Amino acid sequence: MTTVKANNIDIEYETFGKADHPAVLLINGLSGQLVEWEEWFCRSIADRGYFVIRFDNRDAGLSTKFDTAGVPNLVEAAQKRFIGQPVAPPYTLEEMAEDAAGLLDALGIEKAHVCGMSMGGMIAQTFAIKYTTRLLSLTSIYSATGDPALPPPEPRAMEVLIKPNPTRRDANIEHVINTYRALAGSGLPFDQAFHSKMAARAYDRSFCPQGTARQLMAVWSQKDRTRELAAVDVPTLVIHGDEDPLVPLQGGKDTAAAIPGARLFVIKGMGHELPAPNAHWEEILRAFLRHIK
């Protein structure tokens, strides 16, 4: 793994495959670190002739933390959102998209297949709006357009989203496991061993709940991208689970409807889940490889 200066911050990244192959940029979701794009997934893409880049978003992993911005009050922000009042973020999804563009600049890459999951899908959509000519393709996984009229998260998902993270390692790992259990669909048995491993790895690499709160503020203050997405002219694949409690399926349908020619791939029984080596994410991998080919 390596750090570069991009968009005036430090971004930690890792690559797979040969640099002269077509680039694939993977953008993570809320609190996600680059290691959550599992190595098996990255290598499976690189082995098909692509240069895969995974990285830590600002305020996550080993990239720059925005501690000087303070810690937002998520309960207060959630209440403001509920009554339709704006929330003031320390930075925006647009700035996070600029980070991604800056990383490509630092690597000397003009164009890439851009793929984002959850918040990363929102960043990828924002990237597509601002840097359309730099995309070879767009893939948005369990994300949405930012339209405030879309269905909100289910109560169980919102509860785990704003619940404070325990600071002790064991308690935090248990909290993360319970979070992903609440977000999982019924299509596959919940893999506790996998989620325990990922939670421990993330905690040991970088524990920064304040950064997660600041990222969430960027998500909660996002603008409605629907009209601007209509001008995105790149091959687009939208993937969503039909049991997603955090970003309900209508968010994926709305995204596919907003982008001309976009294809929607719905996975039955899938919730809001990490890229685990299981049947759901093997389906996603196959669909993604067909898309970028």
Secondary structure, DSSP 8 states (H G I E B T S, - for coil): -EEEEETTEEEEEEEES-TTS-EEEEE--TT--GGGS-HHHHHHHHTTT-EEEEE--TTSTTS---GGG----HHHHHHHHHTT-----SS-HHHHHHHHHHHHHHTT-S-EEEEEETHHHHHHHHHHHH-GGGEEEEEEES-----TTS----HHHHHHHHS---SSHHHHHHHHHHHHHHH--SSS---HHHHHHHHHHHHHH---HHHHHHHHHHHHT----HHHHTT--S-EEEEEETT-SSS-HHHHHHHHHHSTT-EEEEETT--S----SSHHHHHHHHHHHHHH-
